[in-house]
Structure formats: C-alpha cells, structure tokens
Amino acid sequence: MTFKVDARRAKKSYPANSMEINCEVGEAILDAFPEMKVDVHKPELRINVEIREEVYIYSRIIPGPGGMPIGTNGSAMLLLSGGIDSPVAGYMVSKRGVELEATYFHAPPYTSERAKEKVVDLARLVSAYSGPIKLHVVNFTDIQLYIYEKCPHDELTIIMRRYMMKIAEHFAKKDGCLGLITGESIGQVASQTMQSLAATNAVCTLPVYRPLIGFDKKDIVEISEKINTYETSIQPFEDCCTIFVAKHPVTKPNIERIEKSELNLAEKIDELMQTAIDTVEIIEVKQGE
C-alpha cells in the first residue's frame, strides 16, 4: 500500500513545522511497515495529522452539510407542500443560516388529514437541519372554491398561487421574516414558466427566494434523497394544488388579464382571506417530536 502524511500545525508554538512532522511520522511508519511505500501524488492512504491543543491523527474525512449557523441570516417563510421540491428548497436556504417558518395550504375535504400529516412529517425532517419550524396550516378550501366558481379555469392555478403568496406573506411580515421561499424551477410545470413566476411575484412586496430555480428534477430528487425527505414526499396523498388543476392551464399568463379576472372575486375574497388567516392552525415542529 502507498501512503502520504499530510500534517497541519495550527498551534505554531509546536517545536516541529509541518514538513518536519511529515518526515518524522513517515519515517516511523516505514520503520514499522517496511512493505509500504510513499506516494505524495496519488496515495492509497492519506494520514492527516493536526497539531492543536491536542494532536489528532485520522485517515478518513466525512463531509458535513456545510453552510452557516442557523439564524445568522434572519428568517424566511417557506411555502411547504407535500411534494419533493419545497422541502429541498427549505433545506438549501436554511444551510445559509436562515431560520425557517412554513405555510401549508390545506383543502378539506378535498385533501385528507393524512395529507396534512405528511406535510408535518416533511417539516419535521427538514427541522433536523433547520432547527424548529413554526408551521402555519391554512384552510384554503373556501378560497379555492370561490376562485373555481368565478375565474376562468385556465387561470385557476396562477390565481390560486397568487392568493397563497399573499397569505404566506401576511404571516411572514407578522413574524418579521425577510422573504418567502418556494420550490419552483423554471418550466417544470405550467405555473413555473417565467411568465407565471412573474405573475405570482407581482402580488408580493417581500423578496421571493427560489433556490431550485435552475435545477433539473433529477438534481432535486438527489438532494431530497440525501436529506431523507424523498420517501415521504412521494407518498400518495394529494395536496390542495393538485385537486383544482385545469386540464389546459395557461402557461404564459398576462398579468393585466389575471388582475382583470380577479375583479370577479371582489365581493367576497377579502372576507374569505381574513377567515383563512383568523382560523390558521399553528404547529411547532421539532426533530424527533
């Protein structure tokens, strides 16, 4: 077997420098195992020596998740669904030191209680990396039904998404969050074209962070498997978005036309939104609970 000694001297008062340590440790290894050979370019075994207050010797490095300490970059509101993408988006932003809250839109009886439990499970899995998550569960049924009744069906997804963003932003501002987080990726579905994203952005005053914006689905799935959310995300419990999807949704919505369609909602939408806000269920989600 070939080997290399790689010494680092963080404690500069140690009497030997890094090169001297490499030579002395290497000599001791060759004395004990004369069949071994030194290869400084492509060794089969790399022996790391760190000189600190103690001396650490190891040959295996296990990568950690990296990132920054939680909370050092403020907090943000994650729009969390039961899919693959949004838990990954929350994980990626939390890696950069952002504390997470989350909002989930529930639509009973069109979505089951098990769908809600699935989202709570996903929040719990993400909390292993992000710390505790304050999850807002919003009853969105009456708003969805009203939009379904009053608006063109090819615009349903965009208009529903705009009202989700408004409600999530309400809770974000109330709790001092500095932005919204979504799991959107350009062109993945009809509501995630550039035009659709512009239409949903138009109702927000806080910044919207989309860490997966340029990712392929394969890339997102790989991260979800790494953080252990994939198997939960693919459980067959529908969230409210998929129940009211149009057969032929608009892929290049015009914001002015969308706003004109939303005028049909003027009679009741503010009241319905306030009811949804007033009846929100708050769940404090922690790892292992």
N, C-alpha and C positions, 0 to 999 in steps of 0.2 A: 504494500500500500504506500502511496505517496502522501506527503503531508506538508503543511506550511504553518508556521507560527505567526500570528498577527497580534502584536502587543500594542496597547494604548496606555499612556501614562497620564491619567487625569490629575493625579497627585504629583506635582512637579518636584516635590522635595524627596521623592524616592531616589535612592542613590544611583540607579542604573537608568539609562534612557531606553527608548522603545527598541532601537536596533540591538542594543546590548542584551536586552531581555529576550528578543527573538533568538539571538545566537546561543545564549545560555540554556534556554528551555529546549531549543532544537538539539543542542549537544547532548542534553540529558536524555531526550527521547531516543536519539540514535545509539547512545550507550546501552539503554535498556532494551531497545528493539533494533538490533543491527540490520534486520532484514528490511526495514523501512527506508524510504528514500525521500529526499527533499525535492519538491516541485513548487516553485513560487508562482507559476503561471496558472496551472490547472490542477491543483492538488485534489486528491480524493477525500482528504480530511483536512479541514481548516481548524486549527486550535487557536481560539481567541483568548487573550489574556488582558484583563482590565485591572489597572492599578488605581484603586481609590483608597478609601479608609481601610478597606479590606482588599484582598486580591481575589478576583473572580476568573475562573477558567472554565470555558464551555466550548462546545463544538457545534451546537445546533442553535439556530436563530429562528424563533417562531414569530412571524409578523403579527402585530396587533392591528386593530382597525384604524389607528391613526386619528388625526383630527385635532380638535381643540376642546378644552374643558367646557362642559355644559353650562349654559347661562352667561358665558363671557361675551356673547354677541347678541344679547337680548332674547326676545321670544317672538314666535310667529304662529299663526293659525293654519293648521293642516286640514284641507278638505279630504276627509278619510272615507273611502267607500270600502266595499268588500272585495275589490279587485286586486290585481297584482301590483299595479303601478303606484298607488298613493302611499302604501306603507314604505315602499322603497324611497319615494321622494322625501318622506318624513325622516327616514334614517339618514339620507345623504345630507340634508340640511342640518340635522342635529349634530352630525360629525363636525360641522364647522362652528360648534359652540352655541347653537341656537336652541333655546328651550322650547318645547312643543306644547301647544294646546291643539285640540282637534274638534271638528264639527262633522257629524254624520247625519244624513237626511233619511229618516225612516218613513215608510208609507204604509202603515197598517190599514186595512187587512191585505193589501196587495203584496206586501212583504211580510214574512213571518217573523216571529220572535227569534227564531234561530238565526235569521239574517242579522239581526241586531247583535246577538251573542257572538256571531262570527266577527263582527267589527270590533267588539270589545276584546275578543281574543287577539285580533291583529294589533290593536293598540297596546295590549299587554306585551306582545312580542317585541314591538318597537321600543317600548319603555325599557327593555333590557339595555338599550344603547342610549336612549334619550333621557332617562330618568322618568319620574312620574308624569303622566299626561292627564290633563283635565279634558274629559270628553263631553261635548255638548251633543245630545241626541235630540234632533228637531223633528217634530211630527209634520211632515210635508204633504200629507195626503190631500187636504182641502185645497192647498195652493196648486198642486198638480192637476186635480180635477177641474178647477176653475180655469186654468190655462188651457187644458184639453178642450173645455167647452167653448171658450171664447176666441182662441187664436188658431191661425192656420196650422194644420197638423205637420206640414213640412218644417215649421219653425219651432215645434214643441221643445226639442232638445236644447236649442240655443236659449229660448226664453226661460225655460226652467233653470238652466245653468246660470243665467243672469240673476235670477232671484235667489238661487243658492249662494252666489257670491255676495249679494247684498246682505243676506242674513249672517253669513260667516263673518263678513267684515264688521257687522254690528257687534258681535261678540268679541272680535279681535280688538276693536277700539275700546270697548268697555274694559277689557283686561290689560290694556296697554301693549298689545302686540304690535310689532313693527312691520308686519306684512302677512300676506296669505301664501300658502304653499299648495300646489296641485301636482298631480302625477301626469300631466299632459305631455304628449310627444307629438311633434308636428306630423299631421297626416295620418295618425294611427286610426282614427275614426272620424266620422263626419263632423263632430263637434270640436275637432282638434286641427282643422285646417288653419292656415294663417288668418283667413277672413273670420273664421269662427272665434279664434282666440282674441282677435281684435274686438269682436262684438261683446265678448264676456268681460274683457278688460275695461271696456268703456263705462261700466257701472261702478268701477272700483276707484277709490281715492288712495288706498294703500297700495304699495307695490305688490305684484304677484310674482312669486318665485317658482320657476318650473325647472328643477334640476335635471329632469329627464328629457328636456325639450329636443335634443338631437340624438337620443338613444334609439336603437332598434329594439324590438320586443325581446329578441334573444339576449341582448345586453341586460335588459331589465330583469328577465327571468333568472339570469345567472346571479344577480345581486340578491334577488328575493330568496333564492335557494341558500345563499351564503348566510343571510340573516335569519333564516328559518321561518319566513312568512309564506313561502310558496304553497306548501301543502294546505295551509289554512285558507289562503286566497282562492284556491281552485275548488273549494267545497261548493256544492251546487245550490246555494241559497242566493236568490236574486236580490239586488239592491233596487232602490226606487228608480234609478236612472233607466234600467233596462225594461221596466214594466211599460213605460209610456213612450217607447221609441217608435218614431214614424217609420213606415215602410220605405219611404223615399225622402229622407231628411235633406234639407238644404245644406250644401257644402260650402257655398260662397255667399253667406248672408250679407245683405246690405244693412248697415246699422240704422239708417233712416227708416227703412221699411220695417225693421224689427221694432223700433220705437213706435212707429205708427200702429203696428199690430198690438202693442202693449197698451195703447189707449183704450182698447176694448176691455181692459181689466180695471179701469179707473174706479168703477163703482164699489168694488169690494176688496181689491188687492191689499190696500194698506191695512185694513182691518184684519185680513187673514194673516198677513205677515206679523202684525203685532200679537195675534193669538199664538202663532208659532213661537215667537220669541218669549212670550209670557209663560208658555207651558213647557219650555225646554227642560229636559232631564239632564242633570249634571252627574257624571260618573267619574270618580277619581281612580285612575287605572295605574297600578304599580306592578312591577315584575313579581311573579310568584303569588299574587293575590287575585 
